């Protein structure tokens, strides 16, 4: 009987933990994203949507801007998950690669700018704790994490762009 009671308690406990996590999203990240979206849309409306889109499209013609500058600025200014919305300013063919670059940078940004991706902070703190126990500086770890992240997001952006263009070319041939 005790085993059945234990199972019942822990079984419902699993759902309670899921409900607590869900409630955390409802009271935490959802309002934050709504406020960030409102603020970003207000700035765009104030400047003028056409002006912003033209400026971003012109700037994004450069691969370094598209896969380095834009993802970094989006991560630092808008944080995760709002940063991905900057992809709306790109041509459709570049959106998958921008997203890939942006989402890949959300890990590397945490050491220097923890506000950008609070959800990844526990991973960073675990790694930093181990590095610190080994006698190394977490400051240099954070800088190297960031620099390697920049290199990785640029390479991923280029590769994803090539793959996307290749797939689009295949689709047009088959159409």
Phi and psi in degrees as GROMACS dihedral restraints (atoms count N, CA, C in turn):
[ dihedral_restraints ]
;  ai    aj    ak    al  type     phi  dphi    fc
    3     4     5     6     1   -63.6    20    10
    4     5     6     7     1   -36.5    20    10
    6     7     8     9     1   -64.4    20    10
    7     8     9    10     1   -39.2    20    10
    9    10    11    12     1   -67.3    20    10
   10    11    12    13     1   -42.5    20    10
   12    13    14    15     1   -63.0    20    10
   13    14    15    16     1   -43.7    20    10
   15    16    17    18     1   -60.4    20    10
   16    17    18    19     1   -46.1    20    10
   18    19    20    21     1   -60.8    20    10
   19    20    21    22     1   -45.4    20    10
   21    22    23    24     1   -60.8    20    10
   22    23    24    25     1   -44.0    20    10
   24    25    26    27     1   -61.4    20    10
   25    26    27    28     1   -48.4    20    10
   27    28    29    30     1   -74.2    20    10
   28    29    30    31     1   -31.0    20    10
   30    31    32    33     1   -63.7    20    10
   31    32    33    34     1   -48.4    20    10
   33    34    35    36     1   -70.8    20    10
   34    35    36    37     1   -29.4    20    10
   36    37    38    39     1   -61.5    20    10
   37    38    39    40     1   -34.9    20    10
   39    40    41    42     1   -62.4    20    10
   40    41    42    43     1   -42.3    20    10
   42    43    44    45     1   -71.9    20    10
   43    44    45    46     1   -33.4    20    10
   45    46    47    48     1   -64.6    20    10
   46    47    48    49     1   -41.0    20    10
   48    49    50    51     1   -62.9    20    10
   49    50    51    52     1   -40.9    20    10
   51    52    53    54     1   -63.1    20    10
   52    53    54    55     1   -41.5    20    10
   54    55    56    57     1   -65.7    20    10
   55    56    57    58     1   -39.2    20    10
   57    58    59    60     1   -63.8    20    10
   58    59    60    61     1   -41.3    20    10
   60    61    62    63     1   -63.7    20    10
   61    62    63    64     1   -45.2    20    10
   63    64    65    66     1   -59.7    20    10
   64    65    66    67     1   -45.5    20    10
   66    67    68    69     1   -63.2    20    10
   67    68    69    70     1   -36.0    20    10
   69    70    71    72     1   -60.9    20    10
   70    71    72    73     1   -39.8    20    10
   72    73    74    75     1   -65.0    20    10
   73    74    75    76     1   -44.3    20    10
   75    76    77    78     1   -62.9    20    10
   76    77    78    79     1   -39.5    20    10
   78    79    80    81     1   -93.5    20    10
   79    80    81    82     1    -9.9    20    10
   81    82    83    84     1  -113.9    20    10
   82    83    84    85     1   -76.4    20    10
   84    85    86    87     1   -76.4    20    10
   85    86    87    88     1   -33.9    20    10
   87    88    89    90     1   -62.3    20    10
   88    89    90    91     1   -49.8    20    10
   90    91    92    93     1   -62.3    20    10
   91    92    93    94     1   -36.7    20    10
   93    94    95    96     1   -61.3    20    10
   94    95    96    97     1   -46.7    20    10
   96    97    98    99     1   -63.8    20    10
   97    98    99   100     1   -40.4    20    10
   99   100   101   102     1   -63.7    20    10
  100   101   102   103     1   -43.3    20    10
  102   103   104   105     1   -65.9    20    10
  103   104   105   106     1   -43.1    20    10
  105   106   107   108     1   -62.9    20    10
  106   107   108   109     1   -42.3    20    10
  108   109   110   111     1   -63.0    20    10
  109   110   111   112     1   -41.7    20    10
  111   112   113   114     1   -63.1    20    10
  112   113   114   115     1   -45.0    20    10
  114   115   116   117     1   -62.8    20    10
  115   116   117   118     1   -46.5    20    10
  117   118   119   120     1   -63.1    20    10
  118   119   120   121     1   -45.5    20    10
  120   121   122   123     1   -64.4    20    10
  121   122   123   124     1   -33.2    20    10
  123   124   125   126     1   -66.7    20    10
  124   125   126   127     1   -43.9    20    10
  126   127   128   129     1   -62.1    20    10
  127   128   129   130     1   -45.4    20    10
  129   130   131   132     1   -61.6    20    10
  130   131   132   133     1   -43.3    20    10
  132   133   134   135     1   -65.4    20    10
  133   134   135   136     1   -38.3    20    10
  135   136   137   138     1   -65.0    20    10
  136   137   138   139     1   -45.4    20    10
  138   139   140   141     1   -71.9    20    10
  139   140   141   142     1   -37.2    20    10
  141   142   143   144     1   115.8    20    10
  142   143   144   145     1   119.6    20    10
  144   145   146   147     1   -59.2    20    10
  145   146   147   148     1   -41.2    20    10
  147   148   149   150     1   -65.2    20    10
  148   149   150   151     1   -40.4    20    10
  150   151   152   153     1   -63.7    20    10
  151   152   153   154     1   -45.5    20    10
  153   154   155   156     1   -63.6    20    10
  154   155   156   157     1   -47.2    20    10
  156   157   158   159     1   -62.3    20    10
  157   158   159   160     1   -42.6    20    10
  159   160   161   162     1   -62.7    20    10
  160   161   162   163     1   -45.0    20    10
  162   163   164   165     1   -63.8    20    10
  163   164   165   166     1   -44.1    20    10
  165   166   167   168     1   -68.5    20    10
  166   167   168   169     1   -40.1    20    10
  168   169   170   171     1   -64.9    20    10
  169   170   171   172     1   -40.2    20    10
  171   172   173   174     1   -65.4    20    10
  172   173   174   175     1   -46.2    20    10
  174   175   176   177     1   -65.0    20    10
  175   176   177   178     1   -36.3    20    10
  177   178   179   180     1   -76.9    20    10
  178   179   180   181     1    -0.3    20    10
  180   181   182   183     1   -66.7    20    10
  181   182   183   184     1   -19.1    20    10
  183   184   185   186     1   -94.1    20    10
  184   185   186   187     1   127.7    20    10
  186   187   188   189     1   -63.5    20    10
  187   188   189   190     1   -31.9    20    10
  189   190   191   192     1   -67.3    20    10
  190   191   192   193     1   -39.1    20    10
  192   193   194   195     1   -67.6    20    10
  193   194   195   196     1   -43.4    20    10
  195   196   197   198     1   -65.4    20    10
  196   197   198   199     1   -40.9    20    10
  198   199   200   201     1  -114.5    20    10
  199   200   201   202     1     2.4    20    10
  201   202   203   204     1  -123.6    20    10
  202   203   204   205     1   -61.2    20    10
  204   205   206   207     1   -67.2    20    10
  205   206   207   208     1   -51.0    20    10
  207   208   209   210     1   -61.8    20    10
  208   209   210   211     1   -47.2    20    10
  210   211   212   213     1   -63.2    20    10
  211   212   213   214     1   -38.7    20    10
  213   214   215   216     1   -66.9    20    10
  214   215   216   217     1   -48.4    20    10
  216   217   218   219     1   -62.6    20    10
  217   218   219   220     1   -41.5    20    10
  219   220   221   222     1   -60.9    20    10
  220   221   222   223     1   -43.5    20    10
  222   223   224   225     1   -65.0    20    10
  223   224   225   226     1   -42.7    20    10
  225   226   227   228     1   -74.1    20    10
  226   227   228   229     1   -37.1    20    10
  228   229   230   231     1   -85.7    20    10
  229   230   231   232     1   -46.7    20    10
  231   232   233   234     1  -100.8    20    10
  232   233   234   235     1   -20.1    20    10
  234   235   236   237     1    67.7    20    10
  235   236   237   238     1   174.8    20    10
  237   238   239   240     1   -84.5    20    10
  238   239   240   241     1   132.9    20    10
  240   241   242   243     1  -100.0    20    10
  241   242   243   244     1     2.6    20    10
  243   244   245   246     1   -67.6    20    10
  244   245   246   247     1   -24.2    20    10
  246   247   248   249     1   -57.7    20    10
  247   248   249   250     1   -30.5    20    10
  249   250   251   252     1   -66.9    20    10
  250   251   252   253     1   -18.6    20    10
  252   253   254   255     1   -68.7    20    10
  253   254   255   256     1   -17.4    20    10
  255   256   257   258     1   -65.5    20    10
  256   257   258   259     1   -17.1    20    10
  258   259   260   261     1   -63.1    20    10
  259   260   261   262     1   -18.2    20    10
  261   262   263   264     1   -63.3    20    10
  262   263   264   265     1   -21.0    20    10
  264   265   266   267     1   -84.5    20    10
  265   266   267   268     1    -5.2    20    10
  267   268   269   270     1   -96.8    20    10
  268   269   270   271     1   158.9    20    10
  270   271   272   273     1   -62.3    20    10
  271   272   273   274     1   151.1    20    10
  273   274   275   276     1   -54.0    20    10
  274   275   276   277     1   -37.6    20    10
  276   277   278   279     1   -68.6    20    10
  277   278   279   280     1   -17.4    20    10
  279   280   281   282     1   -99.7    20    10
  280   281   282   283     1   -11.2    20    10
  282   283   284   285     1   -62.2    20    10
  283   284   285   286     1   -44.6    20    10
  285   286   287   288     1   -60.5    20    10
  286   287   288   289     1   -40.7    20    10
  288   289   290   291     1   -70.2    20    10
  289   290   291   292     1   -37.0    20    10
  291   292   293   294     1   -62.4    20    10
  292   293   294   295     1   -46.4    20    10
  294   295   296   297     1   -59.3    20    10
  295   296   297   298     1   -44.4    20    10
  297   298   299   300     1   -59.0    20    10
  298   299   300   301     1   -46.1    20    10
  300   301   302   303     1   -63.6    20    10
  301   302   303   304     1   -44.5    20    10
  303   304   305   306     1   -65.5    20    10
  304   305   306   307     1   -48.4    20    10
  306   307   308   309     1   -67.5    20    10
  307   308   309   310     1   -32.5    20    10
  309   310   311   312     1   -69.5    20    10
  310   311   312   313     1   -30.6    20    10
  312   313   314   315     1   -77.2    20    10
  313   314   315   316     1   -18.1    20    10
  315   316   317   318     1   -63.8    20    10
  316   317   318   319     1   -17.3    20    10
  318   319   320   321     1   -85.7    20    10
  319   320   321   322     1   -44.7    20    10
  321   322   323   324     1   -71.8    20    10
  322   323   324   325     1   -23.5    20    10
  324   325   326   327     1   -77.5    20    10
  325   326   327   328     1   -19.8    20    10
  327   328   329   330     1   -63.9    20    10
  328   329   330   331     1   -36.2    20    10
  330   331   332   333     1   -63.0    20    10
  331   332   333   334     1   -42.6    20    10
  333   334   335   336     1   -92.1    20    10
  334   335   336   337     1   -33.2    20    10
  336   337   338   339     1  -130.9    20    10
  337   338   339   340     1    76.9    20    10
  339   340   341   342     1   -63.3    20    10
  340   341   342   343     1   -20.1    20    10
  342   343   344   345     1   -66.3    20    10
  343   344   345   346     1   -24.2    20    10
  345   346   347   348     1   -69.7    20    10
  346   347   348   349     1   -27.8    20    10
  348   349   350   351     1  -153.3    20    10
  349   350   351   352     1    77.1    20    10
  351   352   353   354     1   -58.8    20    10
  352   353   354   355     1   -30.8    20    10
  354   355   356   357     1   -66.6    20    10
  355   356   357   358     1   -21.2    20    10
  357   358   359   360     1   -95.9    20    10
  358   359   360   361     1    -3.5    20    10
  360   361   362   363     1   -60.2    20    10
  361   362   363   364     1   -38.6    20    10
  363   364   365   366     1   -63.1    20    10
  364   365   366   367     1   -33.3    20    10
  366   367   368   369     1   -68.2    20    10
  367   368   369   370     1   -47.7    20    10
  369   370   371   372     1   -59.4    20    10
  370   371   372   373     1   -45.7    20    10
  372   373   374   375     1   -65.1    20    10
  373   374   375   376     1   -35.4    20    10
  375   376   377   378     1   -65.3    20    10
  376   377   378   379     1   -45.0    20    10
  378   379   380   381     1   -65.4    20    10
  379   380   381   382     1   -46.1    20    10
  381   382   383   384     1   -61.3    20    10
  382   383   384   385     1   -38.6    20    10
  384   385   386   387     1   -62.4    20    10
  385   386   387   388     1   -45.0    20    10
  387   388   389   390     1   -63.6    20    10
  388   389   390   391     1   -41.3    20    10
  390   391   392   393     1   -65.8    20    10
  391   392   393   394     1   -41.2    20    10
  393   394   395   396     1   -66.0    20    10
  394   395   396   397     1   -40.9    20    10
  396   397   398   399     1   -63.5    20    10
  397   398   399   400     1   -29.9    20    10
  399   400   401   402     1   -77.8    20    10
  400   401   402   403     1    -5.0    20    10
  402   403   404   405     1    94.5    20    10
  403   404   405   406     1    14.0    20    10
  405   406   407   408     1  -104.0    20    10
  406   407   408   409     1   163.4    20    10
  408   409   410   411     1   -82.2    20    10
  409   410   411   412     1   131.4    20    10
  411   412   413   414     1   -79.5    20    10
  412   413   414   415     1   -18.2    20    10
  414   415   416   417     1   -64.7    20    10
  415   416   417   418     1   -47.5    20    10
  417   418   419   420     1   -69.4    20    10
  418   419   420   421     1   -32.3    20    10
  420   421   422   423     1   -61.0    20    10
  421   422   423   424     1   -44.4    20    10
  423   424   425   426     1   -62.6    20    10
  424   425   426   427     1   -41.1    20    10
  426   427   428   429     1   -66.5    20    10
  427   428   429   430     1   -45.4    20    10
  429   430   431   432     1   -66.2    20    10
  430   431   432   433     1   -37.7    20    10
  432   433   434   435     1   -57.8    20    10
  433   434   435   436     1   -44.6    20    10
  435   436   437   438     1   -65.9    20    10
  436   437   438   439     1   -48.2    20    10
  438   439   440   441     1   -63.9    20    10
  439   440   441   442     1   -46.8    20    10
  441   442   443   444     1   -62.9    20    10
  442   443   444   445     1   -36.8    20    10
  444   445   446   447     1   -59.8    20    10
  445   446   447   448     1   -41.7    20    10
  447   448   449   450     1   -60.6    20    10
  448   449   450   451     1   -44.2    20    10
  450   451   452   453     1   -63.9    20    10
  451   452   453   454     1   -46.0    20    10
  453   454   455   456     1   -63.5    20    10
  454   455   456   457     1   -44.6    20    10
  456   457   458   459     1   -66.5    20    10
  457   458   459   460     1   -33.6    20    10
  459   460   461   462     1   -67.3    20    10
  460   461   462   463     1   -46.1    20    10
  462   463   464   465     1   -63.1    20    10
  463   464   465   466     1   -45.1    20    10
  465   466   467   468     1   -62.5    20    10
  466   467   468   469     1   -40.5    20    10
  468   469   470   471     1   -60.5    20    10
  469   470   471   472     1   -46.0    20    10
  471   472   473   474     1   -63.4    20    10
  472   473   474   475     1   -46.3    20    10
  474   475   476   477     1   -65.2    20    10
  475   476   477   478     1   -42.7    20    10
  477   478   479   480     1   -66.2    20    10
  478   479   480   481     1   -38.1    20    10
  480   481   482   483     1   -61.6    20    10
  481   482   483   484     1   -46.4    20    10
  483   484   485   486     1   -60.7    20    10
  484   485   486   487     1   -44.9    20    10
  486   487   488   489     1   -63.6    20    10
  487   488   489   490     1   -43.0    20    10
  489   490   491   492     1   -62.1    20    10
  490   491   492   493     1   -46.0    20    10
  492   493   494   495     1   -63.6    20    10
  493   494   495   496     1   -37.6    20    10
  495   496   497   498     1   -63.6    20    10
  496   497   498   499     1   -45.7    20    10
  498   499   500   501     1   -64.8    20    10
  499   500   501   502     1   -41.2    20    10
  501   502   503   504     1   -62.9    20    10
  502   503   504   505     1   -38.5    20    10
  504   505   506   507     1   -64.1    20    10
  505   506   507   508     1   -40.3    20    10
  507   508   509   510     1   -63.9    20    10
  508   509   510   511     1   -40.0    20    10
  510   511   512   513     1   -66.4    20    10
  511   512   513   514     1   -39.8    20    10
  513   514   515   516     1   -67.6    20    10
  514   515   516   517     1   -35.1    20    10
  516   517   518   519     1   -65.2    20    10
  517   518   519   520     1   -39.9    20    10
  519   520   521   522     1   -80.0    20    10
  520   521   522   523     1   -13.3    20    10
